[in-house]
Amino acid sequence: SQQGEEDPQALSIQEGENATMNCSYKTSINNLQWYRQNSGRGLVHLILIRSNEREKHSGRLRVTLDTSKKSSSLLITASRAADTASYFCATALFSGGYNKLIFGAGTRLAVHP
Amino acid sequence: DTAVSQTPKYLVTQMGNDKSIKCEQNLGHDTMYWYKQDSKKFLKIMFSYNNKELIINETVPNRFSPKSPDKAHLNLHINSLELGDSAVYFCASSQGGTSPYNEQFFGPGTRLTVL
């Protein structure tokens, strides 16, 4: 079954508002990554948080990780219309010297001007 | 300066045909992947190669055969196409090696439609 599940499936907000997306997973992980996918395009890496980290920032992005609850959240502050995209969390399982990413189904974010 | 490129971008074909999708990366990465994204947007790994060696094979039907002529290329050949193969296929690459903290770089995707 899918490792990561995002919540909500879809989110619609106004420009300037904050957007929060959540991700839950089932097994122990090495790290968790967030990716963005614009319509009709490939995925773009946003941020990686290691299993021993609790919070990480990158520009307007803030990611938290709670390994006890097996959950992560992505916060986008002061959203812009250009942030409209699907956002995926991916849990990284490192085994045998290789990294495997397991993706959730994504959250579709729509930011209205 | 396209980092990960795929051809073709769109592929429409009849059931039963054989088709190939090509992928190339110019990032100097050691590891390449193929993912399938279905209509519900689930992205699932299919294969991974490290330095031309198969390291991940996620129980994909043997109608799918990846081929890596060198570490910059990973092609996907699909035999006897079925309706359920319709999806968007993404190629990706990463630095590989022994570090688990590698981000993956994705190509633009190939939308396969089987009629």
Interface residues (C-beta under 8 A of the other chain):
Chain A: Q2 N30 N31 Q33 Y35 G40 R41 G42 L43 V44 H45 L48 R50 S86 F88 A92 F94 G96 G97 Y98 N99 K100 L101 I102 F103 A105 G106
Chain B: V4 T31 Y35 K40 K41 F42 L43 K44 I45 S48 N50 I55 I56 F90 A92 S94 G96 T98 P100 Y101 N102 E103 Q104 F105 F106 G107 P108 G109
